[in-house]
Structure formats: C-alpha cells, structure tokens
Amino acid sequence: MFEQLLTEGHTTAVAADQSGVASSTAYKWARASQQAGAPSPRPPQFARLVPQSQIAPRIEIEVSGVTIRVAADLDSKALARLIAIVKGLP
C-alpha cells in the first residue's frame, strides 16, 4: 500500500499518514527502495501493520504434535472439523 501510494505521486509524508506508519519509517522505506546498486529480483514488498488492539484474541491448541492457532471466537464446529483434519494427518 505504501509503495502504491508513492507510485501514484503522493509524497512520502502523505503515504506514511495514509498507511498508518511513522514518517521516519516511511522515509527509511522510501530511501531503501530508491537506493542505487544491483537491481533486486523483485521490488520491495511492505506489510500492513495492525495495532495490537485490533487483533482478535487467539488460542493455541496442540493436536498430534501440531500447534493450531485460531481466533478465540472461532465457531466450535469449525474448530472441531479442524482438529479432526489435523488428527487425520499422517
């Protein structure tokens, strides 16, 4: 999203504000993407940052040596199906 905003002609400050990142981070990303040198095989990719307060609580369950992490409010039937699938793995 940040890189897309820059390619659309937005300033780094505007792209940072619309992406929800600090200006200093945005300027660092912009510099890194513009540095001269050997071209990278693919352009840099950026992840969307999500504040911890917006992340749903999760639970962890270990089944047959596999750790499953799901949202705490996952439907119990869906969780039961998931556990059955994991139990059936070789």
C-alpha positions as CSV (number, residue, x, y, z in Angstrom):
1,M,0.0,0.0,0.0
2,F,2.8,2.4,0.9
3,E,4.7,1.8,-2.3
4,Q,1.5,2.1,-4.3
5,L,0.8,5.5,-2.8
6,L,4.3,6.6,-3.7
7,T,3.9,5.4,-7.3
8,E,0.6,7.3,-7.5
9,G,2.5,10.5,-6.9
10,H,1.8,11.0,-3.2
11,T,4.6,12.5,-1.0
12,T,6.3,10.2,1.5
13,A,4.6,12.0,4.3
14,V,1.1,11.6,2.9
15,A,1.8,7.9,2.1
16,A,3.0,7.4,5.6
17,D,-0.1,9.0,7.1
18,Q,-2.5,7.0,4.9
19,S,-0.6,3.8,5.6
20,G,-0.6,4.4,9.3
21,V,3.2,4.3,9.8
22,A,5.6,6.8,11.4
23,S,7.1,9.3,9.0
24,S,10.6,8.3,9.9
25,T,9.8,4.7,9.0
26,A,8.2,5.7,5.7
27,Y,11.3,7.8,4.8
28,K,13.5,4.9,5.6
29,W,11.4,2.6,3.3
30,A,11.4,5.2,0.5
31,R,15.2,5.5,0.7
32,A,15.7,1.8,0.7
33,S,13.5,1.4,-2.3
34,Q,15.4,4.1,-4.2
35,Q,19.0,3.1,-3.3
36,A,21.2,2.6,-6.3
37,G,23.1,-0.7,-6.8
38,A,22.3,-4.1,-8.1
39,P,18.7,-4.4,-9.0
40,S,16.8,-6.8,-6.8
41,P,15.0,-9.7,-8.5
42,R,11.7,-8.2,-7.3
43,P,10.6,-4.8,-5.9
44,P,10.4,-4.5,-2.1
45,Q,7.2,-5.5,-0.5
46,F,5.6,-4.0,2.5
47,A,3.4,-5.5,5.1
48,R,0.3,-3.7,6.5
49,L,0.9,-3.0,10.2
50,V,-2.1,-3.7,12.5
51,P,-2.1,-2.3,16.0
52,Q,-2.3,-4.9,18.7
53,S,-5.6,-3.5,19.9
54,Q,-7.2,-4.5,16.6
55,I,-6.1,-8.1,16.7
56,A,-8.6,-10.6,17.9
57,P,-7.6,-12.8,20.9
58,R,-6.2,-16.2,19.9
59,I,-6.0,-19.6,21.4
60,E,-3.3,-22.3,20.8
61,I,-4.1,-25.9,20.8
62,E,-1.6,-28.7,20.3
63,V,-3.0,-31.8,18.5
64,S,-0.9,-34.8,17.4
65,G,2.2,-32.7,17.6
66,V,0.8,-29.8,15.5
67,T,0.2,-26.4,17.1
68,I,-3.1,-24.8,15.9
69,R,-3.6,-21.0,16.4
70,V,-7.1,-19.8,15.9
71,A,-9.2,-16.8,16.9
72,A,-10.7,-17.2,20.3
73,D,-14.2,-16.7,18.9
74,L,-13.9,-19.4,16.2
75,D,-17.1,-21.4,15.9
76,S,-16.8,-24.6,17.9
77,K,-18.0,-26.8,14.9
78,A,-15.3,-25.3,12.7
79,L,-12.7,-25.9,15.4
80,A,-13.9,-29.5,15.8
81,R,-13.5,-30.0,12.0
82,L,-10.1,-28.5,12.0
83,I,-8.9,-30.8,14.9
84,A,-10.4,-33.8,13.1
85,I,-8.4,-32.9,9.9
86,V,-5.2,-32.5,11.9
87,K,-5.7,-35.8,13.7
88,G,-6.1,-37.5,10.3
89,L,-2.7,-36.2,9.0
90,P,0.0,-38.9,8.7
